[in-house]
Amino acid sequence: MPFKLTELKEDAEFEELVKVEWASYEDPFCHLIRLFFPIYGQGSEVRAAALKESTERQIMWHRGDPSSRWIKVIDIETGRLAGAACWHLYKSNPYAEPSEDECTWFPPGPDREMANDLMEQFMTPRMTYMGKPHMFLEICFVHPDFRRRGAGRLLMDWGIAKVDEMGVESYIDATAEGKPLYEAYGFVAANELHFHLNKHEASPKRKELEQQLLPFSFWPMWRAVGGQSKNGDSKKPWE
């Protein structure tokens, strides 16, 4: 199946992209999507409103970040969007200044406090390991209808070409589904990490959030300059 890779240029392109993003993270279901894009309530109208808010927020994030490079893969035969990825090229330490960002898409109170806790667990490894110039693969996904047909490799090929051209290290927080693909490109994994809400007192609200957002586990993954880590001859940032 022939694919075409292009870079996103217009805000209108995000509507289809976010629909494919949700479909990808919901098959198989990955709880991480609900940390970033929660749905409050039931029914098609509620879901449509959450999808719209998700789209608007991702446009805002992209337009507000000069390092953000969204690319997408189109199936030439059908014109459908098969997958997409967002790469960031950091020419200096992106974590030099402390961040006060909160999960403002959760309501104030226990919901936001617990979401902030999980987001901190997600962000801490990259902030700890990658305080340097590097390229970061924020997200990479392929619609279930197009998996194992080469779309994911096209998205990776684009980024790795940029990485090797710049001569920098690269990083991603990988799920179990994506980990084998990244390993094929020379990424090596640290220990598996698991989201938890252990520091919060047991309560109906904590149980509710655990049902919405857990379980989720991920692997911090790093690639040496030129992918040399494949041969085990580069010191990993967590060593």
N, C-alpha and C positions, 0 to 999 in steps of 0.2 A: 504494500500500500504506500503510494508516494506521499510525502509530507513536504510542506514548505515552512521554513522558520522565518519569522519576522519579529521586529521589535515594536512594542506598543508605542503609539504616537498620540492617540486621541483618548480623552476620558470616556467616550462612548464605548470603547472597546472593553471596558471593565465589566459591563453588564453581563456579557456572555462569559467572560473569564471567571467571574465570581460564581456563576452558576456551575461551571465545570469544576471549579475548586471545591465547592460544597459536595458535588456528586462524587468527587474523588475521595474526599475525606469521610464520606458516609458509606463507602463500599470498598473495603471493610470499614466499619465505623471507628474513627479515631477521636477520642475525647478532647484532644487538643483544640479541635475546631470550636468547641463550645467555650473554651477559655477565651478565645479571641472573638467569637461570634455567638453569644448565647441567644437562646430563643425563650422568651417568657410567655408561656401559655401554649395553647393547642390550636390546631386548625390552620387551614390554608392561608387565611388572611394574616394571621400572626406570623407565620413563616415568611410570607411575602414581605411583610414589613421589616423583619429581621434581615432578610436578604438585601433589601434596599439599603438599610442602614449600613450593612457590611460593605456594600459596594461604594457608598459615599465615603466611608471611613478609609477604605483602601485607596481610593483616588486621592484623598487628602494626604495620607501618609506618603504616597508616591510623589505627589507634586511638592511636598514639603521637604523632600530628601534628595539632594543633588546626586547622591551615590546610587540611587535606585534605578536599576535597569530591568524592566520587565520584558521578557521575550515569550513568544507563543509559537506553537506548532499547529498548522492547519492541515487537515486532510484534503488534498487537492481534489479528489473525486467527489466528495460530498460538500466541501466548504465548511465542515464542522471544525470547531476548535478541539484538538485532541489533547492538548496539555499546555502547561506554561510554567515558568520559573522566574524568580526574582533574584538577581545577583546584585551585590553591593561591592564596589571597589573603594576601599579605604586607603588613602594615600598617607594617612597618619593614624595615630591611636584614636579610634572613635569613642573610647571610654575614658578619655582623659579627664572629663568633667563629670562629677556625680550626677546621676539622673534622678529626678523627682517624679518621673512619670507614674501615673496610676492607671488602673483599669477603670477608666471613667465610664465605660459602657456598662458597668455593673452599678446598681444603686448604692448610694452611701450606706455605711453600716457593715454588718457582718458579711454580706455578700462581697462587697468590694475588698474588705480586709482579707478574706480568704483567697479571693482571686489575685490580689496583690502578692500574697504569700506564694502562690503557685507560680506566678510570673517571675518572681525573684528566683525561685528554684530553677526555672527555665533559663533565665538570663545569666545567672552567676557563672556557669562554666565558661561561656564565651568571653565574659568580661574579665575573668581570671586568666584565661589562656591567651587571649588575642589582643593584648594591649600594644599593638604594633600595626604597621601597614599590612593589609591582607585583603583577600577577596572572600566575601561571605555569601554563601548560598542560603538565602532566607527561607525559600520555599521552592519545591519542585513537585509537580503533580501531573498525572495523566488520567484522563477519563477512563473508567472501566472498559468501555467499548474499544479502546485503542491500546490497551496494555500489551506488552511483549511484542510490539511491532516496530520498535525503534524510535518512538517519539521521545522517550526519556533520554536516550543516548544523544539525540540531537540537541536537547536542552543542556545536557552536560558538556557535549563537545564545544558548544559556543562559549560556555564559561571557562572551561579548562584552557581553551585557546587564549582567552584574555589573560588568565592567570599566568600561563607560561610566557606570554609575551611581556607581561609586566615583571616577571621574575619574583613573585611574592608567594607567601604561604596562603592556604585557603582553609575554610572551616565551614562546618554545617552541624546542626543538631538533627540527628537522623532517627527516624522511626524504624521499626523492624522491617517494614515493607521496602523502604528506600536503601537500607544499609548495604545489601549486596551490590547494588548499582554503584554506590559511592566507593566501595572497596575496589571495584573493577577499575576505578580511575586513580587509585593510589591513596585514598583516604584510609587512615587507621583510626580505630575506635578506642576511647577510654572505657572505663567501666560503665555498665548500664545504670542509669539513674531512674528513680521512681518518684512520681509526684505523691505527696502526702499532706495531710492537714493535722499532723500529730500535735502541733503546739496549740491548737485551738480546743477549747473545752468541748466535750461531747454535748451535743444539743440537736434538736430537730433541724435547725438551720444547717449545722455542719453535715448531718446525714443527707440532707437535701442536696447540698453542694457536692458531696462525695458521689452521689448518684449521677449528677450532671457531668462532673469533670474528671472522675476517676473510674477505672485505673488508666494511667498513662505512664509509659516509660520511654526513654530515649537514650541515645548514645552521642556524647560529644565526639565529633570526628574531625580530624586534622590531616592536611596534606602538606608535605614539605615542598619547598621550591623544586619544581621539575618532577614532583612525584617520587622523589628518592626514597621516601619512607616505605615504599613497597618492598625494598630490599633490607629494611631494618637497620639502615645505616644513618639514620637521623634521630636526634634526641627529640622525644615528644614533649609538648609544652607542659604536660602534667607529670613529667618525670623529674 
